[in-house]
């Protein structure tokens, strides 16, 4: 018996990183899955890896029609929508706020915040009508503290934490739980390419300094975040709503 037996779950950003790891973990725990992403080749591969019970659908979280269609497909294909993990996101533009281009700022907010809003909006209406559901939104340690040089990302992730808390209060009486999850550095393709390579230049001294900011002494693996995500989605977390769970190796503890 898995902790997600008989649960139907929609996961955005499922083609790689934390989304992929959560899809694999949720499938192992008995869930039936609708996986979405904009990277169709990798998304299809993840669904095939999981096997029976997992299907893939292209979904652009910045497009409301695409999101609404994906939620409807989840309900029609899976029979209902018990849980959702809104994981799709980008690192986006970096640099001090006085240097950021407006178009880069808008793109980051569109994916990391508006995408979470659109998914939550359409998922929560389905769940409220059912009288039950669990939504988990991808925030970040950057949603709890400030990261210099990443004001757009920090702003979006703080907003995701606040959006999730407000939605949790609005829909608690309808039986819908809404939480956010706040990892720090996780060894994913996004972090390795967009942060370590593009921003830090694969400088071992800079990467080592980032690692040293984690009292646990290392970066996370995607599977470690996935384990927490699956627990939050499951009925094991039935009394948890409106929380912003830190899964960050102590990064935000000091």
C-alpha positions, 0 to 999 in steps of 0.5 A: 500500500502506497500513501497515494494509492487511489489518488489522482495527481497533476504535476507541472514541470514534470519533465525534469528535476524536482517535477520528474523526481516527484512524478516517479515517487508519486507513481511508486506510492500508487498515484495515477498521474497526469504529467505536464511540461513544455518539453514534450520529448522529456515529458513523454519519456518520464511518463513512459518510465513510470509506466501504467498510470502515468500520461503526459500532456503539453501545457504552457502554464503561462497560457490560461487556456492551456492550463484550463485544458490540462485540468479538464484533461486530468478530470476526464482522464483520471476521473477526478483531481485529488492532488496537484503539484505546481512545479514548473518554473525558471530561474530567469534574469539575474542581476541587481534590480537596477540592472534588470530588463523589464521583459526578463522580469515579466517573463520570470513573473509570468512563469513562476508566479502567474503560472502558479496562480493559473494552475491553482485557480483552475485546480482549486475550483475542481477540488472545492466542488469535490469537497477535497483536494491538496495543492502544493506550489513550488516556492523556494528558500528565496520565498522566505529570505532575500537573495541579492542578485535575484530580485525577480525570483525572490519576488515571485517566490515570496508571492507564491508563499503568500498566494498559497497561504491566502488560498489555504484560508479561502478554501479550508472549509471546502476541504482543500489544503494548499501548501508551498514547499521551499527548497534551497539549492537542488542538483537539477539540470536547471541549477547546474546549467542556469545557476552553476554554469551561467551565473557562477561560471562553474567557479568551484570557489563560488559553488563551494561558498554556496554549499557552505551556507547549508549547515547540513554540508551539501546540496539536495538531491531532487528525490529528497524534495520529492519525498517531502512533496509527496508527503504534503500531497498525501493524507499523511499531511491531512492537518497541514495547510497554509504552510511553507515547508522549508526543505533546505538543509538548514539554509534559512535556519540562521 
